[in-house]
């Protein structure tokens, strides 16, 4: 069974970006993918701020991430970049934390003017963590997330784009496994 981590990078919960992850988790669970959900509230703020690499929550997160096939990370966009709290968490991960992983970034923001924050701010950090494949992200402006406090509800356009991205993510997970297992087999032979 494939494993995926979802990481909500908003300091608020519930949030528009976490609603996108909730939707993704439901879709992936129906596709027989084991999903482990994490959000910033799982970590003690002091552990993040003071870079406590021995934090129990951080250690558990890293262990689950290492055994995962993919990561979906969601963030709000503030001041033309992704959440600072998310950056603090990503800074605590080992250099190759995303090696061999397929990553789907999703983001929300007040206007479409923030759409490029995924490409110019978040993707370089994910790349620095050695992600195997970073897919084309999904950006939603606030008006496209109709309800995020109850059952996630989106505009038809956003739901269509999110469904397409999740299908691409699922296909990338399918492509990843044989190549990754082959490389591991060669390394151990």
Phi, psi and omega in degrees: 000137179281149180239139178227140173258134169250136183232114179271114185264016178269138175290348179256149172215128359286163180212167178297317181292324178290334176295323177298321179291321178301316178298314180299318180300316180298314180298315182292322179299323178290342178264019179059040174251129178283124185243127174252122183259132176232147171219165185303332180292348176287347184248139175293130180306321180296325179296322179287312184295319183265013177050055179275093183294341180267010178304129179302319179296317180297317180297318178296316179300314181297318178299314179294322180296319181297328181267002181272156176269333184206169181221133169246120182244131180239143181210148166281158176256123176239132175050046176066021177212171179283170184306132178296325178295322176295318178300319179300317178294313181299327178295338181272353181281151176300156185306323183250033185300332182254013179300131180079006184257148169265132184235132175243111176271138173229148184212155175232153179199166183295330181213163179292348176299340180268002186303323184283355179300328178297313183287321188263345181243307186282313184301321177299325178291317178297322177295320179296335177272011172067036176304140179292316183213123176252115183282165175298126185282172176243127175244135177233129172279159188307327182291343181274348177259100187286317178220129178233355183267345180237245174275124182305132179221132185233165172293155179304321180298312180296316181299320178298314180294320179294317177299318179297317180295321179292325176295316177297319178299313180299316179296321179295323176297322179295318180292325187293314191304307182298317181296318181293318179294322179297315180297320178295319180298320179293320182295327183271348184283000000 
